[in-house]
């Protein structure tokens, strides 16, 4: 493949037009969700890592590219961004980040043999995060999950800015 990305290719199209065309309040909802997760209780880098991991788990190229780009733009080292896919054995994450990544894995990965978030995982998370921070992590997972059906069904164009990532 050439140096251009798929987003630069003329033949890449979303399945649907921008949902804001039908739901103008969607921008307000997205902005409110972002404000809620940027309350200072959890570092933005942790939120970004969690949301990147969520995109990887659900198989969303759009979310994976978007979250990786946001992390790069915030100055995250490439090793940390790349290692999110293999976080359990990567040396780049703090214990608090590890438990946040483990939480998103637990929430989004089916567990046919038991509950997804056992007490032991919750207790480890609570050892690193106070109640506001735990709620912030929950909202960050919920925020990305809110947009998962959008990414998987409408397939916005990866690498393009919101509002410019849908067919016209």
N, C-alpha and C positions, 0 to 999 in steps of 0.2 A: 504494500500500500504506500502511496506517496506521502509526503509530509503533511498534506492537508488532512483534516479530520472529516469524519462522516458528516458533521454539521456544515461543513463548507461545500459539500457536494450538492449539486442542484437536484438530484433525484431523491434526496431524503425528504420525506413528508410526514407530517403528523396525520393520524387517522381522522382527527376532528379539528375544528377551528378552536380558537381561544375560548375557554369557557366564560371569560369575562364578558363576552358578547351577549351571553344569555343570563349571566348572573353577575351584575356589576358589583354586588356586595362581596363577592369572593375576595377581592383585593383587601377589603376591610377586615375580613375574617383572617386572611393570611397575615396581615400586619398585626392584628391583635394577638395571634398565636406567637408571632415572633417576639413581640413585646413581652409576653408572658414568660417566654423561655430566656429572655435576656434581662432577667431581674437581678442578676449579680450573684445569685445563690450557687450557681454552677458555672465554672469557666466556659466561655464561648467555645474554646477549643474542645472541651469535653462534649458539649452539645453537638458540635460538628462531627466529632468522631463517632458518636452514637448514631447520628443520622446517616453518616456514610455507611456504617455497619448495617443499618436497617435497609438501605438501598441495595447493599450486596446480598443480604439474606433473601429479599423478595425478588432478586434478579432484575432490578430496574437499572438499565444503562443510564437512563435520564438522571435518576437520583444519584447514582454513583459518580457520574461525571460532574453533576452540579455540586454535590457536597465536596468532592475532591477539589474542584476549582475554588470554592469558597474557603476551604482550609488553606490552599496555597496562597490565596489572596490575603489571608490573615497571617501569613508568615510561617505556617506549619512546615516543618522539614519534610521533604519528600519521603524519607524513610518511614516516618510515622504514618503518613497517608497511605503509603503502599502496604505497610505492615498491618493495617486494620483487618485485612482479609485473613491474616494468620495471627491475630493478636494473642492467643493463649501462650504461644512460645516466642513472641517477639519481645526484645528487651527495651522497647521504646516507651512503655507506658507506666504511669504511676499506679500504685495499688488502687487508688480511687477511680482512675480511668478504667482499669481492668474490671472492677466490679460494675461500673456503668456499662461497659461493653458486654459483660456477662448478663446483665439485666436485659439488654435489648435482644441478645441471643435467646434468652429464656422466654421472653414474651413472644418472639416471632418464630420460634422453632417448635413445631409440634412435639409433644412428649407423650407418646401413647401409654407409657408406664407410670405416669404420675403427674402431679401438678407442675406447672411450668415454672413458677417462682416459689420454691420451697422456703420454709421459715429460715433455714440456714443461709440461703442467698440473701433474703431480706435483711437478716441480722448483720451480715457482712456489709451490705450496702448502708444500713443505718449506722454502722461504726464509722463510715467515711462521710456521710451526708446527714445533715439535720433534716427535720421534717419539711421545711420549705424547699430545700435542695432535692429531697426525694420527690416531692410533688413536681418540681421543675424537670427532673429527669422523666417522670411519667408524662408530663405535658410535651416534652421534646420527642418522646417516642410516639405519642399520640399525634403530634403535629406532622411528622413524616408519614405516619400511617394514614392520616387524613388524605394525603396526596398520592398514596400508593395506587389506588384505583385509577386516578387521573393518569399517572405515568404508564401503567400497564395497559390500560384500555385505549386512551386517547393517543398515547405515545408522542408526547411533545419531543421536539428535535433536541437531542443532547448537545450541549455546548453553546446553545443560543440563549440569550437573555430572556427572562420571563416576558411574555407579551409579544416576543418576536420568535417564539419557538413553536408556533402553530401555523398551519396553512391558513391562508387568507380567505 
